[in-house]
Amino acid sequence: MQDQLLQTLRELAPGGEPVALTRLAKRLDARVSVLLRELTALSDASLGGVPGPGLVQLACDDGGRWTVRLAVVRPPSPG
């Protein structure tokens, strides 16, 4: 499911712009709650004390609308 999520995000927002979770859910024929769980695991959120990979960024606006965007992942600097 996570690979499919990332691929669909790349298709819907190739420039990295935010995508509404409702739009993503409709495209994948999945519930928003399921996507939130999967996307949280792909974000930088700590689950059980272990930080996630930080591949996506989740945001919720004042109206309660969730969006997700692909994160800019930079390789570690040598050093």
All heavy atoms as an XYZ file, in Angstrom:
581
protein
N       0.821     -1.197      0.000
C       0.000      0.000      0.000
C       0.866      1.264      0.000
O       0.540      2.229     -0.663
C      -0.934     -0.013      1.201
C      -1.633      1.296      1.492
S      -2.884      1.809      0.340
C      -4.351      1.470      1.219
N       1.978      1.254      0.727
C       2.816      2.443      0.811
C       3.450      2.801     -0.530
O       3.500      3.977     -0.895
C       3.882      2.275      1.892
C       3.281      2.249      3.281
C       4.311      2.053      4.369
O       5.468      1.762      4.108
N       3.887      2.223      5.603
N       3.899      1.804     -1.284
C       4.466      2.078     -2.601
C       3.407      2.686     -3.526
O       3.690      3.615     -4.278
C       5.039      0.806     -3.236
C       6.304      0.330     -2.554
O       6.993      1.152     -1.925
O       6.589     -0.876     -2.637
N       2.201      2.163     -3.452
C       1.105      2.672     -4.275
C       0.769      4.109     -3.882
O       0.503      4.951     -4.742
C      -0.115      1.773     -4.123
C      -1.261      2.152     -5.026
C      -2.464      1.240     -4.859
O      -2.569      0.501     -3.890
N      -3.379      1.305     -5.798
N       0.800      4.405     -2.591
C       0.547      5.764     -2.114
C       1.571      6.741     -2.670
O       1.230      7.807     -3.181
C       0.615      5.795     -0.580
C      -0.647      5.539      0.189
C      -0.333      5.384      1.661
C      -1.622      6.668     -0.008
N       2.842      6.386     -2.560
C       3.909      7.261     -3.039
C       3.822      7.465     -4.547
O       3.993      8.584     -5.043
C       5.273      6.703     -2.637
C       5.570      6.697     -1.135
C       6.860      5.941     -0.847
C       5.628      8.111     -0.591
N       3.543      6.410     -5.285
C       3.430      6.512     -6.735
C       2.259      7.414     -7.130
O       2.387      8.263     -8.023
C       3.269      5.125     -7.365
C       3.129      5.148     -8.873
C       4.343      5.746     -9.563
O       5.471      5.539     -9.132
N       4.122      6.506    -10.615
N       1.136      7.257     -6.462
C      -0.028      8.072     -6.769
C       0.235      9.535     -6.427
O      -0.163     10.435     -7.168
C      -1.266      7.551     -6.030
O      -1.462      6.166     -6.371
C      -2.513      8.324     -6.405
N       0.930      9.794     -5.319
C       1.295     11.172     -4.983
C       2.181     11.784     -6.065
O       2.007     12.947     -6.439
C       2.030     11.215     -3.638
C       1.161     11.291     -2.404
C       2.019     11.171     -1.147
C       0.374     12.575     -2.388
N       3.125     11.009     -6.579
C       3.996     11.501     -7.653
C       3.183     11.829     -8.905
O       3.473     12.783     -9.606
C       5.073     10.471     -7.983
C       6.166     10.392     -6.972
C       7.285      9.446     -7.429
N       8.045      9.006     -6.284
C       7.890      7.853     -5.656
N       7.027      6.970     -6.091
N       8.628      7.553     -4.596
N       2.162     11.025     -9.181
C       1.317     11.262    -10.358
C       0.427     12.498    -10.184
O       0.278     13.290    -11.106
C       0.427     10.046    -10.625
C       1.173      8.825    -11.094
C       0.304      7.571    -11.107
O      -0.926      7.679    -10.877
O       0.858      6.486    -11.334
N      -0.161     12.652     -8.989
C      -1.084     13.752     -8.750
C      -0.370     15.087     -8.550
O      -0.939     16.144     -8.841
C      -1.960     13.452     -7.528
C      -2.955     12.312     -7.675
C      -3.648     12.051     -6.346
C      -3.970     12.625     -8.757
N       0.835     15.057     -8.029
C       1.552     16.293     -7.721
C       3.040     16.131     -8.030
O       3.867     16.034     -7.127
C       1.349     16.654     -6.254
N       3.386     16.080     -9.308
C       4.790     15.871     -9.667
C       5.721     16.968     -9.170
O       6.914     16.746     -8.984
C       4.780     15.803    -11.195
C       3.484     16.372    -11.621
C       2.533     16.234    -10.472
N       5.165     18.153     -8.913
C       5.990     19.257     -8.412
C       6.080     19.299     -6.900
O       6.681     20.211     -6.337
N       5.457     18.342     -6.224
C       5.528     18.284     -4.766
C       4.483     19.130     -4.052
O       4.566     19.333     -2.847
N       3.485     19.625     -4.792
C       2.442     20.432     -4.160
C       1.543     19.542     -3.299
O       1.470     18.336     -3.508
C       1.633     21.220     -5.193
C       1.022     20.406     -6.286
C       1.952     20.130     -7.469
O       3.072     20.662     -7.539
O       1.542     19.341     -8.318
N       0.839     20.134     -2.319
C      -0.036     19.345     -1.445
C      -1.206     18.731     -2.208
O      -1.719     19.317     -3.160
C      -0.556     20.364     -0.433
C       0.334     21.539     -0.535
C       0.898     21.544     -1.911
N      -1.613     17.562     -1.762
C      -2.763     16.844     -2.330
C      -3.750     16.598     -1.199
O      -3.363     16.140     -0.121
C      -2.323     15.500     -2.954
C      -3.520     14.696     -3.420
C      -1.338     15.721     -4.081
N      -5.013     16.909     -1.439
C      -6.049     16.658     -0.433
C      -6.178     15.155     -0.197
O      -6.203     14.370     -1.148
C      -7.377     17.240     -0.888
N      -6.259     14.777      1.077
C      -6.405     13.357      1.395
C      -7.690     12.788      0.814
O      -7.726     11.622      0.427
C      -6.357     13.152      2.908
C      -5.179     12.326      3.410
C      -3.863     12.908      2.981
C      -5.246     12.124      4.875
N      -8.733     13.598      0.724
C      -9.985     13.110      0.139
C      -9.783     12.764     -1.337
O     -10.321     11.764     -1.817
C     -11.098     14.155      0.286
O     -10.637     15.421     -0.204
C     -11.520     14.307      1.736
N      -8.998     13.552     -2.041
C      -8.720     13.266     -3.462
C      -7.901     11.985     -3.603
O      -8.172     11.130     -4.450
C      -7.959     14.448     -4.067
C      -7.633     14.256     -5.522
C      -6.947     15.469     -6.085
N      -6.635     15.249     -7.485
C      -5.677     15.863     -8.122
N      -4.942     16.771     -7.515
N      -5.446     15.600     -9.380
N      -6.908     11.845     -2.744
C      -6.069     10.654     -2.763
C      -6.892      9.410     -2.424
O      -6.758      8.366     -3.068
C      -4.912     10.835     -1.780
C      -3.808      9.810     -1.769
C      -3.117      9.712     -3.122
C      -2.792     10.154     -0.691
N      -7.767      9.538     -1.427
C      -8.618      8.409     -1.024
C      -9.535      7.983     -2.165
O      -9.712      6.787     -2.412
C      -9.438      8.782      0.207
N     -10.093      8.967     -2.865
C     -10.983      8.647     -3.978
C     -10.210      7.952     -5.095
O     -10.668      6.972     -5.674
C     -11.642      9.920     -4.505
C     -12.708      9.673     -5.512
C     -13.461     10.947     -5.824
C     -14.643     10.627     -6.709
N     -15.487     11.783     -6.916
N      -9.021      8.443     -5.380
C      -8.193      7.871     -6.449
C      -7.801      6.423     -6.135
O      -7.739      5.572     -7.015
C      -6.953      8.746     -6.627
C      -5.953      8.287     -7.622
C      -6.417      8.594     -9.058
N      -5.413      8.263    -10.014
C      -4.565      9.122    -10.546
N      -4.613     10.392    -10.221
N      -3.687      8.722    -11.417
N      -7.521      6.152     -4.853
C      -7.072      4.819     -4.443
C      -8.215      3.926     -3.969
O      -7.981      2.770     -3.606
C      -6.019      4.936     -3.337
C      -4.708      5.584     -3.751
C      -3.839      5.843     -2.533
C      -3.979      4.709     -4.760
N      -9.441      4.476     -3.934
C     -10.595      3.743     -3.429
C     -10.313      3.201     -2.025
O     -10.440      2.006     -1.754
C     -10.984      2.612     -4.387
C     -12.358      2.039     -4.064
O     -13.207      2.792     -3.549
O     -12.570      0.831     -4.322
N      -9.888      4.120     -1.163
C      -9.546      3.753      0.222
C     -10.137      4.795      1.169
O     -10.462      5.912      0.767
C      -8.033      3.700      0.388
N     -10.280      4.428      2.421
C     -10.781      5.360      3.432
C      -9.668      6.317      3.848
O      -8.502      5.925      3.913
C     -11.274      4.606      4.660
C     -12.495      3.791      4.397
C     -12.895      3.049      5.670
N     -14.060      2.249      5.438
C     -15.247      2.517      5.971
N     -15.381      3.545      6.773
N     -16.269      1.744      5.698
N     -10.046      7.546      4.165
C      -9.075      8.540      4.603
C      -8.370      8.063      5.873
O      -7.164      8.258      6.028
C      -9.752      9.917      4.815
C      -8.810     10.893      5.503
C     -10.221     10.480      3.492
N      -9.078      7.411      6.776
C      -8.459      6.943      8.022
C      -7.352      5.926      7.753
O      -6.318      5.922      8.425
C      -9.513      6.345      8.963
O     -10.164      5.243      8.355
N      -7.551      5.077      6.758
C      -6.526      4.097      6.386
C      -5.309      4.822      5.813
O      -4.165      4.522      6.160
C      -7.083      3.074      5.371
C      -5.980      2.191      4.818
C      -8.179      2.233      6.009
N      -5.563      5.804      4.947
C      -4.462      6.565      4.366
C      -3.691      7.326      5.437
O      -2.460      7.398      5.384
C      -4.979      7.532      3.306
C      -5.616      6.906      2.074
C      -5.989      7.986      1.081
C      -4.708      5.880      1.430
N      -4.400      7.889      6.405
C      -3.716      8.606      7.490
C      -2.758      7.692      8.245
O      -1.626      8.088      8.566
C      -4.725      9.207      8.469
C      -5.230     10.594      8.140
C      -6.347     10.998      9.076
C      -4.110     11.606      8.188
N      -3.184      6.476      8.533
C      -2.303      5.526      9.232
C      -1.080      5.202      8.381
O       0.056      5.202      8.871
C      -3.058      4.245      9.577
C      -3.928      4.367     10.790
C      -4.393      3.007     11.303
N      -5.182      2.261     10.326
C      -6.488      2.363     10.173
N      -7.173      3.195     10.927
N      -7.122      1.640      9.279
N      -1.299      4.912      7.107
C      -0.182      4.563      6.227
C       0.765      5.744      6.034
O       1.984      5.585      6.044
C      -0.709      4.085      4.870
C      -1.450      2.781      4.905
C      -0.569      1.586      5.222
O       0.633      1.620      4.907
O      -1.095      0.614      5.785
N       0.192      6.929      5.833
C       1.018      8.112      5.595
C       1.773      8.539      6.844
O       2.895      9.044      6.751
C       0.152      9.253      5.062
C      -0.376      9.032      3.645
C      -1.495     10.011      3.328
C       0.752      9.123      2.627
N       1.177      8.333      8.012
C       1.886      8.641      9.258
C       3.140      7.784      9.366
O       4.201      8.258      9.768
C       0.972      8.425     10.478
O      -0.133      9.325     10.367
C       1.699      8.673     11.779
N       3.040      6.532      8.963
C       4.211      5.645      8.995
C       5.281      6.090      8.002
O       6.466      5.806      8.196
C       3.785      4.207      8.694
N       4.886      6.812      6.946
C       5.844      7.306      5.953
C       6.385      8.697      6.301
O       7.307      9.184      5.655
C       5.190      7.363      4.572
C       4.861      6.024      3.936
C       3.995      6.224      2.695
C       6.133      5.274      3.589
N       5.796      9.340      7.301
C       6.217     10.687      7.679
C       7.390     10.611      8.666
O       7.939      9.543      8.902
C       5.041     11.431      8.314
O       4.798     10.966      9.625
N       7.726     11.749      9.256
C       8.815     11.754     10.231
C       8.302     11.579     11.665
O       9.059     11.734     12.618
C       9.644     13.031     10.120
C       8.842     14.273     10.407
O       7.613     14.171     10.595
O       9.435     15.364     10.446
N       7.026     11.237     11.803
C       6.448     11.022     13.131
C       7.129      9.844     13.829
O       7.517      8.869     13.186
C       4.953     10.741     13.015
N       7.267      9.958     15.149
C       7.853      8.868     15.935
C       6.751      7.914     16.362
O       5.755      8.315     16.953
C       8.546      9.413     17.176
O       9.687     10.134     16.813
N       6.928      6.655     16.035
C       5.998      5.607     16.427
C       6.760      4.618     17.291
O       7.716      4.009     16.823
C       5.411      4.905     15.208
C       4.653      5.808     14.226
C       4.282      5.041     12.975
C       3.418      6.365     14.886
N       6.348      4.491     18.539
C       7.053      3.603     19.455
C       8.485      4.062     19.712
O       9.371      3.253     19.938
N       8.701      5.383     19.638
C      10.027      5.931     19.883
C      10.962      5.869     18.683
O      12.117      6.264     18.774
N      10.474      5.360     17.575
C      11.303      5.236     16.367
C      10.801      6.232     15.326
O       9.648      6.152     14.906
C      11.236      3.799     15.799
C      12.066      3.672     14.536
C      11.676      2.791     16.839
N      11.652      7.178     14.907
C      11.197      8.142     13.896
C      11.007      7.482     12.540
O      11.737      6.566     12.166
C      12.318      9.177     13.852
C      13.511      8.507     14.423
C      13.007      7.423     15.346
N      10.005      7.962     11.812
C       9.731      7.441     10.474
C      10.722      7.975      9.456
O      11.571      8.820      9.764
N      10.598      7.527      8.211
C      11.564      7.895      7.177
C      11.423      9.323      6.657
O      12.317      9.831      5.987
C      11.284      6.891      6.060
C       9.851      6.516      6.243
C       9.619      6.565      7.738
N      10.317      9.993      6.944
C      10.144     11.376      6.515
C       9.927     11.536      5.016
O      10.330     12.542      4.441
N       9.269     10.572      4.387
C       9.037     10.639      2.942
C       7.881     11.548      2.560
O       7.813     12.023      1.427
C       8.785      9.234      2.388
C       9.927      8.233      2.557
C       9.501      6.862      2.066
C      11.161      8.728      1.830
N       6.957     11.782      3.489
C       5.815     12.653      3.234
C       5.631     13.616      4.397
O       6.118     13.382      5.500
C       4.503     11.854      3.009
C       4.600     10.941      1.804
C       4.121     11.064      4.250
N       4.884     14.691      4.124
C       4.516     15.659      5.156
C       3.002     15.772      5.171
O       2.386     16.023      4.138
C       5.127     17.026      4.857
C       6.627     17.031      4.891
C       7.207     18.347      4.398
O       6.576     19.077      3.649
N       8.411     18.637      4.838
N       2.421     15.565      6.334
C       0.975     15.689      6.517
C       0.667     17.033      7.155
O       1.429     17.508      8.000
C       0.462     14.581      7.435
C       0.389     13.187      6.842
C       0.243     12.145      7.940
C      -0.770     13.093      5.883
N      -0.454     17.633      6.773
C      -0.877     18.897      7.370
C      -2.394     18.913      7.471
O      -3.088     18.335      6.629
C      -0.398     20.068      6.526
N      -2.889     19.585      8.506
C      -4.326     19.745      8.699
C      -4.587     21.240      8.884
O      -3.980     21.875      9.752
C      -4.787     18.959      9.918
S      -6.573     18.983     10.167
N      -5.474     21.806      8.060
C      -5.747     23.241      8.164
C      -6.797     23.509      9.246
O      -7.296     22.583      9.891
C      -6.140     23.831      6.810
C      -7.484     23.341      6.296
O      -8.262     22.734      7.062
O      -7.762     23.571      5.107
N      -7.115     24.776      9.448
C      -8.069     25.155     10.493
C      -9.463     24.581     10.277
O     -10.223     24.420     11.221
C      -8.169     26.687     10.570
C      -6.884     27.321     11.075
O      -6.096     26.628     11.748
O      -6.659     28.518     10.774
N      -9.785     24.260      9.034
C     -11.091     23.669      8.731
C     -11.122     22.161      8.882
O     -12.129     21.526      8.628
N      -9.993     21.551      9.277
C      -9.937     20.104      9.470
C      -9.638     19.330      8.194
O      -9.808     18.116      8.153
N      -9.207     20.024      7.140
C      -8.894     19.357      5.873
C      -7.440     18.919      5.866
O      -6.532     19.730      6.056
C      -9.186     20.302      4.711
C     -10.667     20.558      4.525
C     -10.943     21.567      3.434
N     -10.478     22.899      3.803
C     -11.211     23.810      4.446
N     -12.446     23.523      4.784
N     -10.717     24.982      4.745
N      -7.228     17.642      5.621
C      -5.889     17.066      5.598
C      -5.303     17.118      4.190
O      -5.990     16.848      3.218
C      -5.933     15.611      6.050
C      -6.089     15.449      7.521
C      -7.259     15.318      8.201
C      -5.048     15.405      8.478
N      -7.007     15.188      9.541
C      -5.647     15.235      9.739
C      -3.661     15.486      8.409
C      -4.922     15.160     10.909
C      -2.931     15.401      9.576
C      -3.556     15.247     10.808
N      -4.023     17.444      4.114
C      -3.281     17.369      2.863
C      -1.981     16.625      3.112
O      -1.510     16.530      4.250
C      -2.955     18.764      2.280
O      -2.199     19.506      3.240
C      -4.202     19.510      1.878
N      -1.427     16.107      2.033
C      -0.151     15.402      2.103
C       0.690     15.845      0.920
O       0.169     16.160     -0.143
C      -0.355     13.860      2.111
C      -1.048     13.381      0.857
C       0.952     13.144      2.331
N       1.986     15.905      1.131
C       2.911     16.225      0.046
C       4.154     15.375      0.214
O       4.491     14.959      1.321
C       3.265     17.711      0.036
C       4.137     18.102      1.176
C       4.607     19.542      1.237
N       4.373     20.323      0.076
C       4.158     21.621      0.072
N       4.182     22.277      1.203
N       3.956     22.264     -1.039
N       4.787     15.115     -0.909
C       6.061     14.396     -0.859
C       7.080     15.323     -0.214
O       7.157     16.510     -0.535
C       6.520     14.001     -2.247
C       5.700     12.907     -2.924
C       6.099     12.778     -4.387
C       5.891     11.583     -2.204
N       7.868     14.784      0.688
C       8.906     15.575      1.352
C      10.141     15.635      0.462
O      10.399     14.737     -0.337
C       9.254     14.954      2.699
N      10.871     16.702      0.632
C      12.160     16.811     -0.042
C      13.167     16.079      0.834
O      13.437     16.495      1.959
C      12.576     18.290     -0.227
C      13.936     18.385     -0.851
C      11.541     19.019     -1.041
N      13.647     14.968      0.335
C      14.593     14.166      1.116
C      15.998     14.476      0.604
O      16.317     14.261     -0.568
C      14.288     12.650      0.969
C      15.273     11.833      1.773
C      12.872     12.375      1.417
N      16.798     15.014      1.501
C      18.176     15.346      1.139
C      19.100     14.284      1.710
O      18.949     13.875      2.860
C      18.549     16.712      1.709
C      17.775     17.822      1.062
C      18.205     19.181      1.627
N      17.486     20.239      0.980
C      16.356     20.762      1.406
N      15.791     20.274      2.488
N      15.779     21.740      0.756
N      20.078     13.854      0.921
C      21.025     12.882      1.448
C      21.861     13.513      2.559
O      22.067     14.730      2.566
C      21.907     12.521      0.232
C      21.706     13.625     -0.734
C      20.374     14.247     -0.439
N      22.319     12.718      3.507
C      23.136     13.269      4.594
C      24.426     13.870      4.030
O      24.998     13.364      3.076
C      23.430     12.075      5.495
C      22.975     10.881      4.758
C      22.135     11.298      3.597
N      24.836     14.969      4.647
C      26.071     15.598      4.179
C      27.272     14.789      4.657
O      27.278     14.236      5.755
C      26.150     17.031      4.703
O      26.095     17.045      6.111
N      28.295     14.703      3.810
C      29.477     13.936      4.200
C      30.192     14.626      5.349
O      30.250     15.832      5.421
C      30.343     13.919      2.938
C      29.816     15.011      2.064
C      28.412     15.291      2.505
N      30.686     13.797      6.214
C      31.375     14.464      7.179
C      31.842     14.244      8.425
O      32.286     14.743      9.243
